[in-house]
Amino acid sequence: MENHQIENASVNHAQSNTETKFTQIEKVLYTGKTHTTGGRDGASQSSDDRLNIKLSSPGSTGAGTNPEQLFAAGWSACFIGAIGIAASKMKVTLPADLAVDAEVDLGTAAGGYFLQARLNVSLPGLPADIAQSLVDAAHQTCPYSKATRGNIGVVINLV
């Protein structure tokens, strides 16, 4: 297993007086809408009724999922899509059993709650240098990777 440290953001608790710079979306392609009640021990439903889930706190005996699992599922699915775009540009055929196992940790530091994450990417049958190039390109283009960059610790492992 190759451990490729993409970024490891440090915790910055100071408030900045400068305006945060971000890319303004020019064309919205999709807006996911949910209605959530009860917080971590509640429920969430999408406006199109395709998602209707119970929520439970991590480590509890509740029957629902938790925000960390949902974030991990969304990020890993999006990351696979970004790998696909990179592969198309590089004219690389992806293995049918391409997979991303995402791990999102909820933890505490300096009296607050924080996230950190690992993406374990499996690209069986591809040469290591090609696989690494795909992973690096995907991490630059995946919207979840962009959203977390500089905000949480992220490690991407090529497994």
N, C-alpha and C positions, 0 to 999 in steps of 0.2 A: 504494500500500500504506500503510495506516495503522498506525503502531506505537503500541500502547496499553500502557504500562508498568503492569502490575497490581501487581507487588511486586518488590522487589529486596532480598532478605534479606542482611544483613551476617553475616560469619562471627564467631561468638562461641565462643571456646575455653575460657572460664571455666566451671568446674563450679559449678552452683547448689546451694545447700543446701535450697532450697524444693522441695516436691513438684510435679512436673509436673501441670498440670491438663489433662484431656481428657474428651471426652464418652464416657460408658460406654454401650456398645451395649445396648439393651433387648431386641432380638429379632434374632438372627443369621439372615440371609436365605440366606447361602451361605458356605461355607468352601472356598477353593481349597487343595488339598493337593498338594505336589510332593515328590519325592525327588531330590536332586541329589548327584552324586558328581564328584570331580575339579575342582571350582571352575570358574574361567573357561575351562579347557580340558577340560571334562568333558561330562556329559550331565545332562538333567533330564527327569523323567517324572511326569505327574500320576497321582493315585491312581485316576482313572477311565480312564486310558490314552488320553485325548483329546489329550494333549500328550506328545510323545516327541521331544525335540530334542537335537542335539549343540550344545555351547557352544564358542566360540572367543574368545580375547582380541581386543579391538578392534584393527584394523589388522594382524592376523595373517593368514596364508594358510590358516588352518583353515577347515573346511567349515561350521562352525556359526554360530549367531547369538550375540549377547552380551547381558548384562543390560540395558545401556542401550537396545538396540533393543526388548527385551521390555517394558521400562518405558514407552518411547515408544508402543508399540502399545497397551498396556493403558490408558494415560492418554488417548490420543486417542479410543479407542473409548468409554471412559467419558464423556469430555467431550461427544461427540456425543449420547450418551444424555441428559446433563444439558441440552444445548441443546434436545432434544426435549421435555423436561419443561417448560422455560421457555416454549417456543413454545406448548405446549398451554395453559399458564396465561394467556399473552398473546393467545391465539386467533390465532396467526400460522401460516400454512402454510409449512413449510420447503421449500426447493428440493430436488429429487431428487438433485442433484449436490453437496449439502452435503459438505464434506470438512475434515478436520483433519490437517495435516502437522505431526507432533511432532518436535522436535529435542532430544535430551538429550546434553549435553556431560559427559564425564568429564574432570576436570582436577585440577591441584594448586594449593595455596595454603598458605602457612605450614607447609610440611612434611607436609601431609596430602592425602588425596584428597577431592574434592567433586564434586557435580553442579550443573548449572544447566540451564535448559530454556527452549524457545520453543515455543509452540503457534501455528501459522499457520492461521487459521480462514477458510475460504471459504464464504460464504453468497451465491452469485450471485443477482442479481435483487432482493434485499431492499434497502430504503433503508438508508443507513449508520447512521442513528440507531436503527432497529429492530434491525439486525444487532448493533450495539454493546450494546444493552440485553440481547439474548439471550446474548451472550458474557459480559457482566458477571454476569448471573444464573447462568449455567452455572458460572462460576468460583467462585461462592459455594456451590453445591450439589454439585458433582462431588467424590466422595470422594478422588480423587487430588489435586485442587487443595487440598482441606482438609488432606491429609496432608503436602503440601509447603509450605503457607503458613507463612512465617516460618522455614523450614528451608533453602530453596535459592532462588537467584535465578530468577524466572519472568517472562517477557515474553510477552504474548499479542498477536499481530498479526492484525488483520482485513485479509485480502488479497482 
